[in-house]
Amino acid sequence: MKRAVFVRVNRVVNVVVRRLGLRRFRGGDLLLLTTTGRRTGRQRTTPLLHLARDGGWVVVASNGGADWEPGWWLNLRAGSPGTVQLGELSVPVRGEEVTGAERDELWRELTERVFDFDSYQSQVSRRLAVVRLTPAT
């Protein structure tokens, strides 16, 4: 699928998920992550499958199996602020990539308990980032 089409379809899916108030998708728990565009300054909200961990959340920058980094991850890496929303809870967050043995352990848990991210990883040339979202202080 061409990138422009993928982006449009993904935006429609995101709107549908938010409007329906879905809390689960493909068997996993959803959170809504809002980031501010590093170039546009516009806020965008993306539903993400997650794993709750140590007062924060772990997500995968899978971009639905597309072979480019998702905008929300590029924004967080650039230092843009983020906000996680779960139901009525809204928490400012920062994101950091998990690496090494901790990444391997979280990857196994994510693929066993949340979603088969291995299927996405096999479709792309980049290594999917495992991202820890922690409350900003």
C-alpha angles and dihedrals in degrees: 000000000000116000097244092052092045091052092050094047091047092052091052091050090049092052092048092049091050095044092049090047092230114186096181132042129178089353097306135102117259132216127183115236118195118193134175116241113252091217105023101035087221121135119237128185122213127185110226134185108238149180117222110231135170096337093315140063137259119215137171122236090222098138089208092296095307117144097238133072116268116250093238090059093047088050094050092046089053089056098257115152121256136198127203118208122194111172106304093345115101118181129179108230144182124213131222132176117247114222142179124015092345090057091050091051093047091045090056092049093046093051093046100042108023115025141330095263088166086076090059093043091055090056098054138061095218125078109251110239120234105215129199114210110201129180111265115239 
